[in-house]
Amino acid sequence: MTIFASRFVAGLILIDALGLGGVDAAQADQPAAPAEDASPAPAAPPAAPATITDKSLGTSVIGRFFNYQAAEWGKAASPLETDPNAPVSRRTDWAPAPVTAPPYPFTDWPYGGSELMGATRPSSVDSPLMVAIADTGLGKAMAGAHIQMYGWVDVGGNISTSHVHQGNQPAAYAYAPNTVQLDQAVLYIERTPDTVQSDHVDWGFRVSGIYGSDYRYTASRGFLVDRGLFQKNKINGFDMPMIYGEVFVPKIAQGLLIRIGRYISLPDIEAQLAPNNYMYSHSLTYTFDNYTNEGVQLTLAATKNLFLQLGVSMGSDTALWNANKRLPNATYGQSLPYGTDASGNTLYTTNTLFPGATFKTDPGAVPSITACVRYQSSSARDNVYVCADAINHGTWGYNNLQWFGVTYYHKFTRNTHVAFESYYLYQKNVVNVDAGSPGLAIFSAGGTPFSPQFYLFNGPNGAQCNDVNAVSCTAKVYTALAYWNWQPSPLDNLSLRTEYYNDEQGQRTGTKSRYYEVGIGWQHWLSPQIELRPEVTYYRSLDGNAFNNDFSTGNTAFAKNHQLMAAGDVIIHF
């Protein structure tokens, strides 16, 4: 049992022992049932069980927790009795939910920066923890305020043809070959605004914590992880990728939601949080993308089909206070040797990229604009989501990606659909780190904010420019990704992932190459709370030996251009 799990169980025991509520207290608000698709179900569910009552779960917090887990075993939805007078969980004139969860990680085609407009009610998450404490004083107080606490533990592992330290990279999340790891233990405390009603302004918030190896994929420069990730390269660490408040205003068009704080970046099929993905591993498209923003994001339901989004953030993956922080420039006023000419004379360069005595800790920490348009057909069979994410002057920053892309979802039949994504991104003025270039001399001497003097580990890569004599260049990426999905039963889904990724200057992956990958994964739910995701994925880099490199030590002796990885995880919700 992990330290996280041990403390979680100990907390339940403490709540139970303190007797924070009476046994005969009124039942706390229960999660609403998942919205159902208007189209026929993919297959008949396993024998429809009778509902269970709150009273039948018992009076002990520990007992109720495990009794509820047991009651959901083998079922596709919570069997707990719900109030027949409870309000509907979706606007009646809204498009139907296209899929169900389980077996999918969502019921509506995803979009970021907002709750599901027209389909979110407070206290609607199916949480064994909230059921367990429902009759306690704490549980009743939280239910009365429509605040929920829930989360999950995700443990995964892989077997790979790569073998050196962290050699699965640029494949991520399962980046260390032939290991088992705690990917993430996550806790949410939240109140979701009621976006179904249209008669009053409502509010919400979320505070999240993540511990495990995946903290490196939510990292924001200058926020929590700097010492553990950039100075020590710890396997496990802690981050808080979501800390935000929300206000829902129903009288503007079909509703306006305002989100303020730190939140997951808007576009993409995938997300850092394990349950939000089809497969255990992630595509390269997602791995080298924007992760979080800090700012204000507006989402307007102009009509039931058309959503418009506009936001302002301080770049991507960087703390707000980085806007005013500076570092010393070790190359200020110096001439740096970087090579020799045809006659053997030493060549010198000055730092024209960062010429001042200091430079910003993160040049990407500047006001940035996000703008998106989402259109969904009335049947929800088609959904198009076009975004420009965190757009600014585009200079090289910690993760200052200028992202322009689209996701598209299409439902072919009642149990098959495709999720497609394509984007173009770039950064300007990325230092050239090709051997013998003036940029490499500047970078190595401490002349950039991301030189090894400031980042012992996991700093942003430089570019491998086409001109070896260039100090810097623009780094570009083009990508196309698809998840082809088939649902054979209410508790099972099969995903085929196909991807093309072109890292033109190698700034994202560390290797200047085109990539393709093919992976197949099975998502099997033992209940709405426990999910297994085995998979097999083949990767190929067409222009260089991108795999089985140990970039932390510079060991490239065993590098190769392909990799086969079998992997999987188990997610246990609470």
C-alpha positions as CSV (number, residue, x, y, z in Angstrom):
1,M,0.0,0.0,0.0
2,T,1.3,3.5,-0.9
3,I,1.8,6.2,1.7
4,F,-1.0,8.1,0.0
5,A,-3.4,5.1,0.3
6,S,-2.4,4.4,3.8
7,R,-3.1,8.0,4.9
8,F,-6.4,7.9,3.0
9,V,-7.6,4.8,4.8
10,A,-6.4,6.2,8.1
11,G,-8.4,9.4,7.4
12,L,-11.5,7.3,6.9
13,I,-10.9,5.5,10.2
14,L,-10.4,8.8,12.0
15,I,-13.7,10.3,10.6
16,D,-15.5,7.1,11.7
17,A,-14.0,7.1,15.1
18,L,-14.8,10.7,15.8
19,G,-18.5,10.0,15.0
20,L,-19.0,13.3,13.2
21,G,-22.6,12.6,12.4
22,G,-25.6,10.6,13.6
23,V,-26.6,7.3,12.0
24,D,-30.2,8.4,11.5
25,A,-29.3,11.7,9.8
26,A,-30.9,12.5,6.5
27,Q,-29.2,11.2,3.4
28,A,-26.7,13.6,1.9
29,D,-27.0,14.6,-1.7
30,Q,-26.1,11.7,-4.0
31,P,-24.3,12.0,-7.3
32,A,-26.6,12.4,-10.3
33,A,-26.7,9.5,-12.8
34,P,-24.6,10.0,-15.9
35,A,-26.4,11.6,-18.8
36,E,-27.7,9.0,-21.2
37,D,-27.3,9.0,-24.9
38,A,-30.5,9.5,-26.9
39,S,-29.4,6.8,-29.3
40,P,-29.7,3.1,-28.4
41,A,-27.1,1.6,-26.0
42,P,-24.3,-0.3,-27.6
43,A,-25.3,-3.5,-25.9
44,A,-27.6,-4.6,-23.2
45,P,-25.9,-4.0,-19.8
46,P,-25.1,-7.0,-17.6
47,A,-28.2,-8.1,-15.7
48,A,-29.8,-4.9,-14.4
49,P,-29.4,-5.0,-10.6
50,A,-31.9,-3.7,-8.2
51,T,-31.1,-0.3,-6.7
52,I,-29.7,-0.2,-3.2
53,T,-30.6,2.1,-0.4
54,D,-28.3,4.4,1.6
55,K,-29.4,2.6,4.8
56,S,-28.3,-0.8,3.5
57,L,-24.7,0.4,3.2
58,G,-24.4,0.5,7.0
59,T,-23.3,3.1,9.5
60,S,-19.5,2.7,9.6
61,V,-17.5,5.1,7.4
62,I,-15.1,2.3,6.4
63,G,-17.9,-0.2,6.0
64,R,-19.9,2.2,3.8
65,F,-16.9,2.9,1.6
66,F,-16.2,-0.7,0.8
67,N,-19.9,-1.7,0.7
68,Y,-20.5,0.9,-1.9
69,Q,-17.5,-0.2,-3.9
70,A,-18.8,-3.8,-3.8
71,A,-22.3,-2.7,-4.7
72,E,-21.0,-1.1,-7.9
73,W,-18.9,-4.1,-8.9
74,G,-19.7,-5.3,-12.5
75,K,-22.1,-2.4,-13.1
76,A,-21.9,0.5,-15.5
77,A,-23.5,3.0,-13.2
78,S,-24.2,3.7,-9.6
79,P,-27.0,1.4,-8.2
80,L,-27.7,3.8,-5.3
81,E,-31.2,5.0,-5.0
82,T,-31.6,8.6,-6.1
83,D,-34.3,11.1,-5.3
84,P,-37.1,10.8,-7.9
85,N,-37.7,14.5,-7.5
86,A,-34.1,15.5,-8.2
87,P,-33.7,18.0,-11.0
88,V,-32.7,16.8,-14.5
89,S,-28.9,16.5,-15.1
90,R,-29.0,18.0,-18.6
91,R,-31.0,20.8,-20.4
92,T,-33.9,19.2,-22.2
93,D,-33.2,21.1,-25.4
94,W,-29.5,20.3,-25.4
95,A,-27.8,17.8,-27.7
96,P,-27.8,14.3,-26.2
97,A,-24.6,13.0,-24.6
98,P,-22.9,11.1,-27.4
99,V,-21.2,8.5,-25.3
100,T,-21.3,7.0,-21.7
101,A,-18.8,6.9,-18.9
102,P,-17.8,4.1,-18.5
103,P,-16.4,2.8,-20.7
104,Y,-15.3,6.2,-22.1
105,P,-13.4,8.9,-20.1
106,F,-16.3,11.4,-20.7
107,T,-19.9,11.7,-21.8
108,D,-19.6,14.8,-23.9
109,W,-17.0,15.6,-26.4
110,P,-14.3,17.4,-24.4
111,Y,-13.4,21.1,-24.4
112,G,-11.3,23.0,-21.9
113,G,-11.5,25.9,-19.6
114,S,-15.1,25.3,-18.5
115,E,-17.5,23.0,-16.9
116,L,-19.9,21.2,-19.3
117,M,-22.3,24.0,-20.1
118,G,-25.9,22.9,-19.8
119,A,-24.9,19.5,-18.3
120,T,-23.3,20.2,-14.9
121,R,-25.1,20.0,-11.6
122,P,-23.5,20.5,-8.2
123,S,-22.6,17.3,-6.2
124,S,-22.9,15.2,-9.4
125,V,-19.7,13.1,-9.2
126,D,-20.1,9.4,-8.2
127,S,-17.7,9.3,-5.2
128,P,-17.4,6.4,-2.8
129,L,-15.7,8.7,-0.3
130,M,-18.7,11.1,-0.3
131,V,-21.1,8.1,0.1
132,A,-18.9,6.8,3.0
133,I,-19.1,10.1,5.0
134,A,-22.6,11.1,4.0
135,D,-24.0,10.5,7.5
136,T,-21.2,12.3,9.3
137,G,-21.2,15.9,10.3
138,L,-18.4,16.6,7.8
139,G,-20.4,14.8,5.1
140,K,-23.6,16.7,5.8
141,A,-21.8,20.0,5.9
142,M,-20.1,19.4,2.6
143,A,-23.3,18.2,1.0
144,G,-25.2,21.2,2.3
145,A,-22.6,23.5,0.6
146,H,-22.5,21.2,-2.5
147,I,-18.8,20.6,-2.0
148,Q,-17.4,17.2,-3.0
149,M,-14.0,15.5,-2.2
150,Y,-12.9,12.7,-4.4
151,G,-10.0,11.3,-6.4
152,W,-8.1,8.3,-7.6
153,V,-4.8,6.3,-7.4
154,D,-3.2,5.3,-10.7
155,V,-0.4,2.7,-10.8
156,G,1.1,1.6,-14.1
157,G,4.0,-0.3,-15.6
158,N,5.6,-1.2,-18.9
159,I,7.8,-3.7,-20.7
160,S,9.9,-2.1,-23.5
161,T,12.5,-2.9,-26.1
162,S,14.4,0.1,-24.7
163,H,16.5,-0.4,-21.6
164,V,18.7,2.6,-20.7
165,H,17.7,5.1,-17.9
166,Q,14.5,7.0,-19.0
167,G,15.0,5.4,-22.4
168,N,11.4,5.2,-23.4
169,Q,11.5,8.9,-24.1
170,P,10.2,10.7,-26.1
171,A,7.3,8.5,-25.3
172,A,6.2,9.9,-22.0
173,Y,4.4,9.1,-18.7
174,A,5.8,5.5,-18.9
175,Y,9.2,7.1,-19.7
176,A,11.3,4.7,-17.7
177,P,11.6,1.3,-19.4
178,N,10.6,-1.9,-17.6
179,T,9.3,-0.4,-14.4
180,V,6.2,-0.2,-12.3
181,Q,5.4,3.2,-10.8
182,L,2.9,5.3,-9.0
183,D,1.8,7.5,-11.8
184,Q,-0.5,9.7,-9.9
185,A,-2.5,9.9,-6.7
186,V,-5.0,12.8,-7.1
187,L,-7.4,14.5,-4.7
188,Y,-10.0,17.1,-5.8
189,I,-12.0,19.4,-3.5
190,E,-14.6,21.2,-5.6
191,R,-18.0,22.8,-6.0
192,T,-19.3,22.8,-9.5
193,P,-21.7,25.6,-10.6
194,D,-25.2,24.6,-11.8
195,T,-25.1,25.2,-15.6
196,V,-28.4,23.4,-16.3
197,Q,-30.6,26.0,-14.6
198,S,-31.2,29.4,-16.1
199,D,-32.6,31.5,-13.3
200,H,-29.7,32.5,-11.1
201,V,-25.9,33.2,-11.0
202,D,-24.0,30.3,-9.6
203,W,-20.4,29.7,-8.5
204,G,-17.9,27.0,-8.1
205,F,-14.2,26.2,-7.5
206,R,-11.7,23.4,-7.7
207,V,-8.5,22.7,-5.7
208,S,-6.5,19.7,-6.9
209,G,-3.4,18.0,-5.8
210,I,-1.3,15.4,-7.6
211,Y,1.5,13.2,-6.3
212,G,3.5,10.7,-8.3
213,S,5.8,10.5,-11.3
214,D,3.3,12.4,-13.5
215,Y,4.0,15.7,-11.7
216,R,6.6,16.4,-14.3
217,Y,3.9,16.7,-16.9
218,T,1.9,19.3,-15.1
219,A,5.0,21.4,-14.1
220,S,4.8,25.2,-14.3
221,R,8.0,27.2,-14.2
222,G,8.3,28.8,-10.8
223,F,5.4,27.0,-9.1
224,L,6.0,24.1,-6.5
225,V,8.1,21.7,-8.6
226,D,11.2,23.8,-9.4
227,R,13.5,22.2,-6.9
228,G,12.3,18.6,-7.1
229,L,12.1,18.5,-10.9
230,F,14.7,20.9,-12.3
231,Q,17.3,20.6,-9.6
232,K,16.9,17.0,-8.3
233,N,14.9,15.2,-11.0
234,K,12.9,13.3,-8.4
235,I,10.9,10.3,-9.6
236,N,7.8,11.4,-7.6
237,G,6.7,14.9,-6.7
238,F,3.7,17.0,-5.9
239,D,1.9,19.7,-7.9
240,M,-1.4,21.5,-7.9
241,P,-2.4,21.8,-11.6
242,M,-5.9,23.2,-10.9
243,I,-6.6,26.0,-8.5
244,Y,-9.5,28.1,-9.8
245,G,-12.8,29.7,-9.1
246,E,-15.8,29.9,-11.4
247,V,-18.9,32.0,-11.9
248,F,-21.8,31.0,-14.2
249,V,-24.1,33.7,-15.5
250,P,-27.2,32.1,-17.2
251,K,-28.8,35.2,-18.7
252,I,-26.1,36.0,-21.3
253,A,-27.1,34.1,-24.5
254,Q,-27.3,30.4,-23.3
255,G,-24.9,31.0,-20.5
256,L,-21.5,32.5,-19.7
257,L,-18.9,30.7,-17.5
258,I,-15.9,32.7,-16.2
259,R,-12.9,30.7,-14.8
260,I,-10.1,32.4,-12.9
261,G,-6.9,30.8,-11.6
262,R,-4.7,27.9,-12.8
263,Y,-6.4,25.4,-15.1
264,I,-5.6,22.8,-17.7
265,S,-4.9,24.3,-21.1
266,L,-7.9,24.2,-23.4
267,P,-7.4,22.1,-26.5
268,D,-6.5,18.4,-27.0
269,I,-8.1,15.0,-26.9
270,E,-6.0,14.0,-24.0
271,A,-5.3,15.4,-20.5
272,Q,-2.7,14.8,-17.7
273,L,-5.4,13.4,-15.3
274,A,-5.4,9.6,-15.9
275,P,-9.2,9.0,-16.0
276,N,-9.6,11.6,-18.8
277,N,-7.8,9.5,-21.4
278,Y,-8.6,6.6,-23.7
279,M,-5.3,4.9,-23.1
280,Y,-2.6,4.7,-20.4
281,S,0.2,6.1,-22.5
282,H,0.0,9.4,-24.3
283,S,0.6,10.4,-27.9
284,L,3.6,12.6,-28.8
285,T,1.0,15.1,-29.9
286,Y,-0.1,15.5,-26.3
287,T,3.3,14.9,-24.5
288,F,5.0,17.9,-26.1
289,D,2.0,20.3,-25.8
290,N,0.9,23.1,-23.5
291,Y,-0.2,21.8,-20.1
292,T,-1.6,24.6,-17.9
293,N,-2.5,28.3,-18.0
294,E,-2.9,30.9,-15.3
295,G,-5.4,33.6,-16.0
296,V,-9.0,34.3,-16.9
297,Q,-11.0,32.2,-19.3
298,L,-14.5,33.0,-20.6
299,T,-16.8,30.4,-22.3
300,L,-20.0,31.6,-23.9
301,A,-22.8,29.3,-25.1
302,A,-23.9,31.5,-27.9
303,T,-26.4,28.8,-28.9
304,K,-26.8,25.2,-27.9
305,N,-24.6,24.3,-30.8
306,L,-22.0,27.1,-30.9
307,F,-19.6,27.9,-28.0
308,L,-17.2,30.8,-28.1
309,Q,-14.1,31.1,-25.8
310,L,-11.8,34.0,-25.1
311,G,-9.1,34.1,-22.4
312,V,-6.0,36.0,-21.1
313,S,-3.2,34.2,-19.4
314,M,0.4,34.8,-18.5
315,G,1.8,32.4,-21.2
316,S,1.8,28.7,-20.8
317,D,3.2,26.6,-17.9
318,T,4.7,29.6,-16.1
319,A,3.9,31.3,-12.8
320,L,2.4,34.8,-12.9
321,W,5.3,36.2,-10.8
322,N,7.8,35.2,-13.5
323,A,6.7,38.3,-15.4
324,N,9.0,40.4,-13.1
325,K,11.8,37.9,-12.2
326,R,15.2,38.1,-13.8
327,L,18.5,36.1,-13.8
328,P,22.1,37.2,-14.4
329,N,23.5,36.8,-17.8
330,A,26.9,35.1,-17.5
331,T,27.9,36.0,-21.1
332,Y,27.3,39.8,-20.8
333,G,30.0,41.7,-22.5
334,Q,32.0,38.6,-23.4
335,S,33.3,37.2,-26.6
336,L,32.8,33.4,-26.7
337,P,34.9,31.0,-28.8
338,Y,32.7,28.5,-30.7
339,G,34.7,27.0,-33.5
340,T,37.4,27.5,-36.1
341,D,37.4,28.7,-39.7
342,A,38.9,26.9,-42.8
343,S,42.3,28.4,-41.9
344,G,42.2,27.2,-38.3
345,N,41.5,30.6,-36.8
346,T,39.2,30.7,-33.7
347,L,35.7,32.0,-34.3
348,Y,34.1,34.2,-31.6
349,T,30.5,35.3,-31.0
350,T,28.7,37.6,-28.6
351,N,25.3,37.0,-27.2
352,T,23.0,38.7,-29.6
353,L,20.1,36.5,-28.4
354,F,20.1,37.8,-24.8
355,P,22.5,40.9,-24.9
356,G,21.6,42.5,-21.5
357,A,23.2,42.0,-18.1
358,T,20.1,40.1,-17.0
359,F,17.3,38.3,-18.7
360,K,13.8,37.3,-17.7
361,T,13.5,34.0,-15.8
362,D,11.0,33.0,-18.4
363,P,10.6,35.2,-21.5
364,G,7.3,33.4,-22.2
365,A,5.7,34.9,-19.1
366,V,3.8,37.6,-20.9
367,P,0.1,38.4,-21.5
368,S,-1.3,35.9,-24.0
369,I,-4.6,35.4,-25.7
370,T,-6.6,32.1,-26.1
371,A,-9.5,32.1,-28.5
372,C,-11.6,29.0,-29.5
373,V,-14.8,28.2,-31.4
374,R,-16.7,24.9,-30.8
375,Y,-19.5,23.7,-33.0
376,Q,-21.6,20.6,-32.3
377,S,-24.4,19.2,-34.3
378,S,-27.8,18.9,-32.7
379,S,-27.5,15.1,-32.8
380,A,-23.9,15.3,-31.2
381,R,-22.6,13.0,-34.0
382,D,-20.2,15.7,-35.1
383,N,-18.1,18.1,-33.0
384,V,-15.4,20.6,-34.3
385,Y,-13.3,22.6,-31.8
386,V,-10.8,25.1,-33.3
387,C,-8.3,26.9,-31.0
388,A,-5.5,29.3,-30.9
389,D,-3.9,28.8,-27.4
390,A,-1.8,31.2,-25.4
391,I,-0.7,33.4,-28.3
392,N,1.9,36.1,-27.7
393,H,5.1,37.3,-29.3
394,G,6.2,33.7,-29.5
395,T,9.8,34.0,-28.2
396,W,11.5,30.9,-26.7
397,G,10.1,30.3,-23.2
398,Y,9.8,27.5,-20.7
399,N,6.9,26.1,-22.7
400,N,5.8,29.2,-24.6
401,L,4.2,27.3,-27.5
402,Q,2.2,29.2,-30.1
403,W,-0.5,26.6,-30.7
404,F,-3.0,26.6,-33.6
405,G,-5.1,23.5,-34.0
406,V,-8.4,21.6,-34.2
407,T,-10.0,18.6,-32.7
408,Y,-12.9,16.7,-34.4
409,Y,-15.1,14.0,-33.1
410,H,-17.4,11.9,-35.3
411,K,-19.8,9.2,-34.1
412,F,-20.1,6.6,-36.9
413,T,-22.5,4.2,-35.1
414,R,-23.9,3.8,-31.7
415,N,-20.7,2.1,-30.5
416,T,-18.0,3.5,-32.8
417,H,-16.4,6.9,-33.0
418,V,-13.2,8.7,-33.9
419,A,-11.4,11.5,-32.1
420,F,-9.0,13.4,-34.4
421,E,-6.5,16.2,-33.6
422,S,-4.1,18.2,-35.7
423,Y,-2.0,21.3,-34.8
424,Y,0.8,23.5,-35.8
425,L,3.0,25.1,-33.1
426,Y,6.1,27.2,-33.1
427,Q,8.5,29.1,-30.9
428,K,10.8,31.9,-32.2
429,N,14.4,32.7,-31.2
430,V,15.1,29.2,-29.9
431,V,18.9,28.9,-29.3
432,N,20.7,26.7,-31.8
433,V,22.4,23.8,-30.0
434,D,24.0,22.1,-33.0
435,A,27.6,21.1,-32.4
436,G,29.9,23.9,-33.5
437,S,27.2,26.6,-33.6
438,P,27.6,30.0,-31.8
439,G,24.2,29.3,-30.1
440,L,25.6,26.3,-28.4
441,A,28.5,28.3,-27.0
442,I,26.1,30.9,-25.7
443,F,23.8,28.3,-24.2
444,S,26.7,26.3,-22.5
445,A,28.2,29.5,-21.0
446,G,25.0,30.5,-19.2
447,G,23.7,33.0,-21.7
448,T,20.1,31.9,-21.8
449,P,17.4,31.5,-19.1
450,F,17.4,27.8,-19.8
451,S,21.1,27.0,-19.7
452,P,22.3,24.2,-17.6
453,Q,23.5,26.7,-14.9
454,F,19.8,27.2,-14.2
455,Y,18.3,23.8,-15.1
456,L,20.3,20.8,-14.0
457,F,17.4,18.6,-15.3
458,N,14.4,18.8,-17.6
459,G,15.0,22.3,-19.0
460,P,13.5,23.3,-22.4
461,N,15.5,21.9,-25.4
462,G,17.3,24.1,-27.8
463,A,16.8,23.8,-31.6
464,Q,18.8,21.9,-34.2
465,C,18.7,24.7,-36.8
466,N,19.2,24.1,-40.5
467,D,22.1,26.6,-40.5
468,V,24.9,25.6,-38.2
469,N,26.1,29.2,-38.1
470,A,22.8,30.6,-36.8
471,V,22.5,31.7,-33.2
472,S,18.8,30.8,-33.1
473,C,15.9,29.8,-35.3
474,T,12.1,29.2,-35.2
475,A,11.2,25.7,-34.0
476,K,8.1,24.2,-35.6
477,V,5.9,21.1,-35.2
478,Y,3.2,19.6,-37.3
479,T,1.1,16.7,-36.1
480,A,-1.9,14.5,-36.8
481,L,-3.5,12.2,-34.3
482,A,-6.5,9.9,-34.3
483,Y,-8.1,7.6,-31.7
484,W,-10.4,5.0,-33.4
485,N,-12.8,3.6,-30.8
486,W,-15.1,0.6,-30.6
487,Q,-17.3,-0.2,-27.6
488,P,-18.2,-3.9,-27.5
489,S,-20.0,-3.7,-24.1
490,P,-21.0,-1.1,-21.5
491,L,-17.8,-1.8,-19.6
492,D,-15.3,-2.2,-22.5
493,N,-13.7,-0.1,-25.2
494,L,-11.0,-0.8,-27.7
495,S,-8.9,2.2,-29.0
496,L,-6.5,2.2,-32.0
497,R,-4.2,5.2,-31.8
498,T,-2.5,6.4,-35.1
499,E,-0.2,9.3,-35.1
500,Y,2.2,11.3,-37.3
501,Y,4.5,13.9,-35.5
502,N,7.0,16.1,-37.3
503,D,9.5,17.8,-34.9
504,E,11.3,19.9,-37.6
505,Q,14.0,21.3,-35.4
506,G,14.0,18.7,-32.6
507,Q,13.1,21.3,-30.0
508,R,10.2,19.3,-28.5
509,T,11.5,15.7,-28.5
510,G,15.3,16.4,-28.5
511,T,15.7,14.6,-31.9
512,K,15.1,16.3,-35.2
513,S,12.8,13.8,-36.8
514,R,9.5,12.8,-38.1
515,Y,7.7,10.1,-36.1
516,Y,4.8,7.8,-36.4
517,E,3.2,5.4,-33.9
518,V,0.5,2.8,-33.8
519,G,-1.0,1.6,-30.6
520,I,-3.9,-0.5,-29.5
521,G,-5.4,-0.3,-26.0
522,W,-8.3,-1.9,-24.1
523,Q,-10.1,-0.1,-21.4
524,H,-12.0,-2.5,-19.2
525,W,-14.0,-1.3,-16.2
526,L,-14.6,-3.6,-13.3
527,S,-17.0,-1.0,-12.0
528,P,-17.5,2.8,-12.4
529,Q,-14.6,3.1,-9.9
530,I,-12.0,0.6,-11.1
531,E,-10.5,0.6,-14.6
532,L,-7.8,-1.5,-16.3
533,R,-6.0,-0.2,-19.4
534,P,-3.5,-2.6,-21.1
535,E,-2.0,-1.6,-24.4
536,V,0.8,-2.3,-26.9
537,T,2.4,0.6,-28.9
538,Y,5.0,0.7,-31.7
539,Y,7.0,3.9,-32.2
540,R,9.3,4.8,-35.2
541,S,11.5,7.9,-35.7
542,L,12.2,8.3,-39.5
543,D,15.1,10.7,-39.4
544,G,17.2,9.9,-36.3
545,N,17.8,7.5,-33.4
546,A,15.3,9.0,-31.0
547,F,14.7,6.1,-28.6
548,N,16.8,4.4,-25.9
549,N,18.8,7.6,-25.2
550,D,19.7,8.7,-21.7
551,F,19.5,12.4,-22.1
552,S,20.2,13.0,-18.4
553,T,23.7,11.7,-18.8
554,G,24.2,12.1,-22.6
555,N,24.5,8.4,-23.1
556,T,23.5,7.7,-26.8
557,A,25.5,4.5,-27.3
558,F,22.4,2.3,-27.5
559,A,20.1,4.7,-29.4
560,K,17.8,3.3,-32.0
561,N,15.0,4.5,-34.3
562,H,12.2,2.3,-33.1
563,Q,10.6,1.0,-29.9
564,L,7.9,-1.5,-29.0
565,M,6.2,-1.1,-25.6
566,A,3.6,-3.1,-23.7
567,A,2.1,-1.1,-20.9
568,G,-0.9,-0.8,-18.7
569,D,-2.3,0.7,-15.5
570,V,-5.1,0.4,-13.0
571,I,-7.1,3.4,-11.8
572,I,-9.0,3.1,-8.5
573,H,-11.4,5.9,-7.8
574,F,-12.5,7.0,-4.3
